[in-house]
């Protein structure tokens, strides 16, 4: 079996940096090496324990993506990148080819898009694919049993591997495509996506169980209670976006 690991670089770099933020690793030149140390440690751990036949590391770029063009406030709530991470990233990119690993990035897109595209292509080509990230958005990509989410161990917690059924159970939904509908309705504070004001997780799950999708809900909007109907109509533009 061909076994592909795809790593979301920045998700793992930030994770490594903040896991050591209270006791950073400083080298003899005064450089904070926490992000480099943590990221490379995670990478080496995967290579040794999981022994993938193929591996790739996807990076975000500093330039806007197509999502920023669609929605100006996309991720506008994010704090500026810490200087220590900005210094660490070029060093990590320099290390990867020395380990025989490919770094990939694409103008106008996020690492998520690159990982998702490669995962679907590889699964169609017979690979067993593991997307290594703590990001919940990746759940929408688990459209076959060949693709899994791989959340690395942290603070003594074990590695978490999620397949299609685990994602469905986590979100209390019936189809993987409904991950998108859940986020459209309840929003995503991490990415500054508003969703429909007043619609939370439980309500979104109930609506999707009845009507299947965001489009299905709006096609049956007249069947809903007045208060819920008003919230959904007021938030329709955000939901469809």
C-alpha positions, 0 to 999 in steps of 0.5 A: 500500500502506498502511504502518503502523509500531507502536512499543513505546515503553518498549523503545525508550526504555530502549534509547536511555537505556542506549546513552548511559548512559556519556556521558549528554546533560545539558541546561542545567537538569541534566536527562538527555535521553538517552532523549528524544534517542535515542527522537525520533531513532529516530522521525524516522529512521523517518519520513524513511527508511520513510515510513509512511502510518500510525504509532502508539506504544504505552506500558506503564502503571505499573499491574498487567496481567492477567499479574500477576494470573495470575502474581505473580512476572511481571517481579518480577526487573526493577530499578526504573525509572531516575529519568531515564526516569521524567522523560523519558516525560512529555516524549516523550508531550507531543512525540508529538501535536506530531508528529501521532503517536498514543500508545496505552495500555490499562489492564490490558495491556502495550504488546506487547498493544496493538501485537499487537492493532493489527498483526493488525487492520491486516493484516486490513485490508490494511496492511503492518505493521512492529512496531518493537521489539527484543523477541523475544516479538513473533515469535509475531505474524508469522502472515502475510507482511504483518506484520514485525519491525523492529529499529532500527540500533544501534552501527553494526549495520544495521536488521534486518527479520524476516518469518515465515520469518526467525523460524522459522529463528531459533527452528528451529521449523516454525510461528509458534505454536511461539514460544509453546511455546518460551518456555513450555518454556525460560522467559524470564529477561527476564520472570522466566518460569521454564519447565521446569527443565532444558529448554533451547533445543535440547531444546525444539526437539527435543520440538516437532519430535516432538510439535508443542506443549506440549500435544502433549508432555504428551499423549505424556509416557509416550514420553519418557525417564524423566529428561526425563519427570520434569522435564516433569511437575515443571514442567507447571504452569509450562509450561501457565501 
